[in-house]
Amino acid sequence: MTLWMPNNKQEEGIRLKPVIGITSTIVKLHEYSEGVYVHKDYHRSIEASGGLPIVLPLTSFETYKQLVELCDGILFTGGEDVDPANYGECPVAELGVTFAERDQIELEAIRYTLAADKPILAICRGMQVLNVARGGTLYQDLPSQYAPTLAHVQHGIPRNKDSHEVHLAANSYLERMFGRNRVRVNSLHHQSIRTIGSDLIVTANSPDGVVEGVEDPNLAFAIGVQWHPESLFEDDRWTKRLFEEFIAQSTKWAVAKSALV
C-alpha cells in the first residue's frame, strides 16, 4: 500500500510515503482498561525518515496478515521476553514477563513478511523473534547464562544515550550502510541470540561477544539489531542512515509491487 497525491497530482504518479507497520503490545492502563502500546520513538523515527507509521494492534492472525499486506515495510519492536517454549526450552528463574499471544502472532507475521521479501527492521525483541522464527534459540537471561562483561541494561543512562560499542562484520549490510566497522549504541536487554537461525548471519557483536545484529543476505532488506536505534535517532547520524535505508527499501518494494498490479 502506498499513498498518492490527490486529484491531478495522483494522476502524475507522485509518491508520498511508504506505509510502515509497527508492531505493538497490550498494556493495562488501570483496573478496568487495557490499551495498545508502542514507544513513541518508533513512529517518530519512521515519520522523520519519510515513512508513514501505522501501529499494528494484536488481532487474529488472519486480520494481522491483511494489515501486513497493506504495508510496504514492517518494524518489529522491542518489549516482553520471548517465551522459551517457542524454541523448545523450559523457562529459567530469571526469565522476565512473556506474552504468548504476541509471540504467536509476531512469529507467524515475521515468517509471512520474510516470505514476501518485504523489508523488515527488527529491533531488540524484534531481532529475537526474527531469530526464533528461523529456528534459532536465545539466552533467556544474559547475566545468569552468559556472564557478559558489559552491562547490557544501562542504568543511570537515558535510553537516548549510548553506553557501549558494537563491531560490525566486514561487508555486512550494516557496515556498508554506515561506512565504518564500529558504532556506539544504547543497550536495554537481558535476552540475546544464542544459536543463530537458518539463513541468518551475525553482522554485529559487542566487545564481550553478545550478538548485536543479524541479517538475511538472501533478501533485499531483513535486518535485526539488538540495540534501540529509534531512541538514538535525533542525535545519531548512523541511526538516521539505518532508518533512511529502511524507508528507501520499503519505497523500492512498493514501487516494484505496484508495477505488478
Residue pairs with C-beta under 8 A, 6 or more apart in sequence:
1 19
1 69
1 70
1 71
1 72
1 254
2 15
2 16
2 17
2 18
2 19
2 72
2 254
2 258
3 15
3 16
3 17
3 19
3 52
4 10
4 13
4 14
4 15
4 16
5 12
5 14
5 16
15 251
15 254
15 255
16 52
17 50
17 51
17 52
18 50
18 51
18 52
18 72
18 73
18 247
18 250
18 251
18 253
18 254
19 51
19 52
19 54
19 70
19 71
19 72
19 73
19 254
20 46
20 51
20 52
20 53
20 54
20 71
20 72
20 73
20 74
20 75
20 246
20 247
20 250
21 54
21 55
21 56
21 67
21 68
21 70
21 71
21 73
21 74
21 75
22 38
22 42
22 43
22 46
22 53
22 54
22 55
22 56
22 74
22 75
22 77
23 38
23 56
23 74
23 75
23 76
23 77
23 106
23 109
23 126
24 36
24 37
24 38
24 55
24 56
24 57
24 58
24 77
25 36
25 37
25 38
25 58
25 79
25 80
25 99
25 102
26 34
26 35
26 36
26 37
26 58
26 99
26 102
27 34
27 35
27 37
28 34
29 35
36 55
36 57
36 58
38 55
38 77
39 77
39 78
39 230
39 231
41 160
41 228
41 230
41 231
41 233
42 53
42 75
42 77
42 123
42 230
43 53
43 55
44 230
44 233
45 229
45 230
45 233
45 239
45 243
46 52
46 53
46 75
46 243
46 247
47 53
48 233
48 243
49 240
49 243
49 244
49 246
49 247
50 244
50 247
50 251
51 73
51 246
51 247
51 250
54 67
54 70
54 71
56 64
56 67
56 68
56 74
58 64
58 101
58 102
58 105
59 67
59 105
61 104
61 105
61 108
61 109
64 105
64 108
64 109
65 108
65 109
65 112
68 74
68 109
68 112
68 113
68 118
71 118
72 118
72 119
72 250
72 251
72 253
72 254
72 257
73 118
73 119
73 120
73 121
73 221
73 246
73 247
73 249
73 250
73 253
74 109
74 110
74 113
74 118
74 119
74 120
74 121
75 120
75 121
75 122
75 123
75 126
75 246
76 106
76 110
76 120
76 121
76 122
76 123
76 125
76 126
76 127
76 129
76 130
77 123
77 124
77 125
77 126
78 123
78 124
78 125
78 126
78 188
78 189
78 228
79 99
79 102
79 124
79 125
80 96
80 97
80 98
80 99
80 102
80 125
81 95
81 96
81 97
81 98
81 125
81 140
81 190
81 191
82 98
82 103
82 125
82 128
82 129
82 132
82 138
82 191
83 91
83 98
83 99
83 100
83 103
84 90
84 91
84 92
84 95
84 138
84 140
85 91
86 103
86 107
86 132
87 132
87 135
87 136
87 137
87 138
88 137
89 137
89 140
91 140
92 140
92 141
92 144
92 145
93 144
94 140
94 141
94 143
94 144
94 190
95 140
95 141
96 141
96 190
96 191
103 129
106 126
106 129
107 129
107 132
107 133
110 120
110 122
110 129
110 130
110 133
111 133
113 120
114 120
114 133
114 216
114 219
114 222
117 219
117 220
117 253
118 250
118 253
119 220
119 221
119 222
119 246
119 249
119 250
119 253
120 130
120 219
120 221
120 222
120 223
120 224
121 221
121 223
121 224
121 225
121 242
121 243
121 246
122 129
122 130
122 222
122 223
122 224
122 225
123 224
123 225
123 227
123 228
123 229
123 230
124 188
124 189
124 225
124 226
124 227
124 228
125 189
125 191
126 224
127 193
127 213
127 214
127 224
127 225
127 226
128 138
128 191
128 192
128 193
130 197
130 200
130 214
130 222
130 224
131 137
131 138
131 193
131 196
131 197
131 200
131 214
131 224
132 138
132 197
133 197
134 197
134 198
134 199
134 200
135 197
135 198
136 193
136 194
136 195
136 196
136 197
136 198
136 200
137 193
137 194
137 195
138 191
138 192
138 193
138 194
139 145
139 146
139 191
139 192
139 193
139 194
140 191
141 190
141 191
142 148
142 152
142 189
142 190
142 191
142 192
142 210
143 190
146 192
146 210
148 206
148 208
148 209
148 210
149 207
149 208
150 164
150 187
150 206
150 207
150 208
150 210
151 163
151 164
151 187
152 187
152 188
152 189
152 190
152 192
152 206
152 210
153 187
153 188
153 189
153 190
154 161
154 163
154 186
154 187
154 188
157 163
157 186
159 186
159 188
159 228
159 231
160 186
160 231
160 232
160 234
160 235
161 186
162 184
162 185
162 186
162 232
162 236
163 185
163 186
163 187
164 184
164 185
164 187
164 206
164 207
165 182
165 183
165 184
165 185
165 206
165 207
166 182
166 183
166 184
166 185
166 204
166 205
166 206
166 212
166 213
166 227
167 181
167 182
167 204
167 205
167 206
167 207
168 174
168 175
168 178
168 180
168 181
168 182
168 183
168 203
168 204
168 213
169 175
169 201
169 202
169 203
169 204
169 213
170 181
172 201
172 203
172 204
172 213
172 215
173 203
173 215
173 217
173 221
173 223
174 203
174 204
174 213
174 215
174 223
174 225
174 242
175 181
175 203
177 241
177 242
177 245
178 238
178 241
178 242
180 238
183 238
184 236
185 212
185 225
185 227
185 229
185 232
186 227
186 228
186 231
186 232
187 206
187 226
187 227
188 227
188 228
189 226
192 210
192 211
192 226
193 202
193 211
193 214
193 226
196 202
196 211
196 214
199 216
199 218
200 214
200 215
200 216
200 224
201 214
201 215
201 216
201 217
202 211
202 213
202 214
203 213
203 214
203 215
203 223
204 211
204 212
204 213
204 214
204 225
204 226
205 211
205 212
205 213
206 212
210 226
211 226
212 225
212 226
212 227
213 223
213 224
213 225
213 226
214 223
214 224
215 222
215 223
215 224
216 222
220 249
220 252
220 253
221 245
221 246
221 249
221 250
223 242
223 246
225 242
229 236
229 239
229 242
229 243
230 239
230 243
232 239
233 239
233 240
233 243
